[in-house]
Each structure stands twice: as C-alpha cells, then as structure tokens.
Amino acid sequence: MFKGKTVLVTGGSGYIGSEICRAFSRYGAEVIFTYSKNEKAAKALQKELKKSKAISVNMRDVKDITDKIEALPRVDVLVNNAGTSAVMPLALLEEEDVDLMLDVNVKGMIFATRAAARGMIRRKAGSIVNLGSLAGERMLDVPATYAASKAAAGGFTMALASELKRFNIRVNCVVPGLMEGGVAKGVPDELRADFVRHCAAGRSGKASDVAEAVCFLASDKASYINGQKLFVDGGV
Ligand SMILES: NC(=O)c1ccc[n+]([C@@H]2O[C@H](COP(=O)([O-])OP(=O)(O)OC[C@H]3O[C@@H](n4cnc5c(N)ncnc54)[C@H](OP(=O)(O)O)[C@@H]3O)[C@@H](O)[C@H]2O)c1
C-alpha cells in the first residue's frame, strides 16, 4: 500500500506512534519517526523496522522542527502523533503548564505540518493525518488543557484540508478513545471501568486499532475522504 513512499511519524518512540510506524512498515513504507527523551525505544524501533530512521526532534522548538523536517529529501505522508498530557486542576494551573501542553500538541503539530507540507505543495501530492482525542470531543473527566489542545487538531484538520485541496493534499484526523497505554497509562481504574462500560466494544483501545485507521486514511484507498474525523473509540 505504501511501497516507494516515505512516511514521517512524530512521536514514534511512544505507545501509539511506534505501532503506527510498525503498520506503515508492514505496508511497505520507508518510515522516518521522531523521538525526544526516549532514545532507547527509538533506537530499538529503528533496529526492528527494516527501512526506518529515528530522528531526535524537540516538538517545543520551531527551529528544530523546521530544520530537521525540511532536511528530509521527501515526505509523502505526515502523521502528527507526538503529544503530551498532564493532570492539572484549573485552579492550580501555571502558565508554563499551559505552554507545555499547547507547544507540543498544537504548535508542534502546526510547524511539523508546515515543514513537511512545503515539499508536498511543490510536488502537488501528499496526505496528512492528525491525532485528535475523544477528550477534545466529549464531556469527559480529562485534563481541560489537554482537551483544549486535542480539540485544536480537529479544527486544524478541517481548515487545512480546505487550504491544501488545490495541491492534491488530503488532511484527516483520527480520534482515539481511551487506549491501554501511552498518555492514558495513569488513568484511574474507576474512570477506565466507566469508559469500558459505555464502550460498545467493551474494552480499552489498542495502539494497533489506531494504527490501522491512520494507515487507511493516509492511503489512496481513502482518496475520497478529506477533512474528516475518524473516531476509533470502540463505539462510545
Ligand atoms: N493513549 C491514549 O489513550 C490516547 C487517546 C487519544 C489520543 N491520544 C493521542 O495519541 C498520540 C500519542 O500518544 P500516546 O498515548 O502514544 O503517548 P506516549 O506513549 O506518551 O507518546 C508520546 C510521544 O510524543 C513524544 N513527545 C512528547 N513530548 C514531546 C516533546 N516535547 N518533543 C518531542 N516529542 C515529544 C514522545 O517522545 P519521547 O517519549 O521520546 O519523549 C512520544 O514519542 C498523542 O497525540 C495523544 O494525544 C492518545
């Protein structure tokens, strides 16, 4: 499905990102992925996947994002997956907490897209998939700043899909529910049980559930799908 294509996945060292990299690799892509602190996981994944390359990118640093991504010879597919979350009640919020959340989840996504899309615009071809979250779509017990940052992925997706349509670039968004790991690792048992009770599939999501949806939206099989949100939440 992706033979001869280069896919860039941000946050490939994480729970969902590493599974997205594995899926694209299985479908024949050359996979380039970013990491930040978890060099060990990144190196292990690079070793595991045949045609892959790990690059260290600080998603809070616009210059680092731009320099490293624009230096890549070609990006056919971009997956904006890198993200962060933290439990922080509103009354205790400090400005730096909000900055961290918005820098990584919103600003990082926007500038990674700018860097990768410049080549796509020149070639008049490409596909972008952003990671949203059910947290940004429903009234849930989640950190409000995280919800705000993930809701931004939906708006960014729709407007950008419209802006880039004349360059033959599609932009879509995958909206995961509560997953088994990653940013959802510390979710209290009672909240997870509540999610599972309201989920038609009767379980938390797996990274592979999300990875397959991302690959589908990025592929030519989804050539008539643009500016959409695909919920991967087991039916809530
Ligand atoms: N897990 C869930 O239940 C869930 C649900 C809905 C949506 N999502 C979304 O799915 C995406 C992946 O999350 P995940 O659950 O797989 O989390 P994760 O395991 O914590 O992975 C997060 C990834 O983002 C990278 N990252 C974080 N801060 C960074 C920074 N400042 N600079 C560069 N990279 C940074 C991490 O790199 P290092 O580890 O190398 O630092 C890691 O690769 C996120 O966008 C998240 O919002 C997750």
The ligand as a Gaussian input file, in Angstrom:
#p B3LYP/6-31G(d) Opt

LIG

0 1
 N       -3.185000       6.907000      24.804000
 C       -4.431000       7.353000      24.645000
 O       -5.383000       6.895000      25.328000
 C       -4.732000       8.422000      23.625000
 C       -6.076000       8.727000      23.388000
 C       -6.378000       9.704000      22.457000
 C       -5.371000      10.355000      21.764000
 N       -4.071000      10.045000      22.035000
 C       -3.043000      10.781000      21.274000
 O       -2.157000       9.862000      20.657000
 C       -0.880000      10.461000      20.480000
 C        0.219000       9.528000      21.001000
 O        0.055000       9.394000      22.401000
 P        0.496000       8.100000      23.221000
 O       -0.658000       7.685000      24.029000
 O        1.169000       7.105000      22.329000
 O        1.547000       8.768000      24.228000
 P        3.079000       8.426000      24.560000
 O        3.304000       6.963000      24.627000
 O        3.377000       9.240000      25.766000
 O        3.874000       9.010000      23.316000
 C        4.020000      10.387000      23.116000
 C        5.042000      10.634000      22.032000
 O        5.189000      12.060000      21.850000
 C        6.575000      12.400000      22.024000
 N        6.705000      13.691000      22.684000
 C        6.125000      14.130000      23.831000
 N        6.590000      15.343000      24.177000
 C        7.495000      15.696000      23.233000
 C        8.345000      16.823000      23.015000
 N        8.361000      17.870000      23.837000
 N        9.142000      16.813000      21.920000
 C        9.157000      15.772000      21.085000
 N        8.395000      14.678000      21.219000
 C        7.575000      14.635000      22.279000
 C        7.165000      11.322000      22.889000
 O        8.582000      11.256000      22.670000
 P        9.614000      10.711000      23.813000
 O        8.875000       9.668000      24.600000
 O       10.756000      10.188000      23.024000
 O        9.979000      11.908000      24.655000
 C        6.434000      10.099000      22.396000
 O        7.047000       9.587000      21.244000
 C       -0.933000      11.812000      21.234000
 O       -1.181000      12.829000      20.298000
 C       -2.136000      11.641000      22.159000
 O       -2.733000      12.867000      22.479000
 C       -3.727000       9.102000      22.934000

